[in-house]
């Protein structure tokens, strides 16, 4: 049995373990949260290094991406270096393939028409593949990177604006403590409604769920959310707020959807390639074989 472990900077309350089969291979998939403790992440990776088939880096990205440029996040790179034998992935490979495919498939199958729809993508540098797919599908896109990443109420209304700003700021932002960029540990449990107006003006809210949840208003009737890493308690929270439809790019396993870093670890293990060798074409080939479908929950 292959084993994939996501070591997450996030809350241990979201930990989960499941057995599943992919293309005839049995997998044990685990998620271990460290409640914001980076040293514990490093210790766990060192302890399990060489004993598991792939690590997922959860609760943080290795890179900020805009256009064709990638910027390595200093603290994430330090954690990833703890793995000497087992490959470690952060989900960016699937964000650039699976999440693009989901937007295209939702449009092609007539499930969701993005043309002219007001879409708030809470962080486009975290999901640039999704951002490009939404833009190509004709969405009226707002990128919330400055709002939700830096805490400034400045919406970016186009990908070109995002790219220009990212080219200027990303080299500096990547050196900042990660806790300044993303909710970690107990901060993931807190909800702040200061940016409510950006949620209310959108018809579709997309991106990382913890970013979305951090500023989630008490009531959002009729909204559509496209996200990932959803637990059963998250489902009830969205239902209470009047959300119309939830779409997750990854499928459901035992009542929850795992993050892209976990499933990228699965695909890497299936590929029998090194992390440095696997390509978007490899991911797309495996996705074709796996026939993953997005999880769609209609609360109405």
Buried (B, 14 or more C-beta within 10 A) or exposed (E): EBBBBBBBBBBBEBBBEBEBEBEEEEBBBBBBBBBBBBEBBBBBBEEBBEEBBBBBBBBBBBBBBBBEBBBBBEBBEEBBEBBEEBBBBBBBBBBBBBBBBBBEBBBEEEEBEBEEBEBBBBBBBBBBBBBBBBBBBEBBBBBBBBBBBEEEEEBBEEBEEBBBBBEEBBEEBBEBEBBEBBBBBEBBEEEEEEBBEBBEEBBBBBBBBBBBBBBBBEEBEEBBBBBBBBBEEBBEBBEEBBBBBBBBBBBEBEEBBBBBBBBBBBBBBBBEBEBEEBEEEBBBBBBEEBEBEBBBBEEE
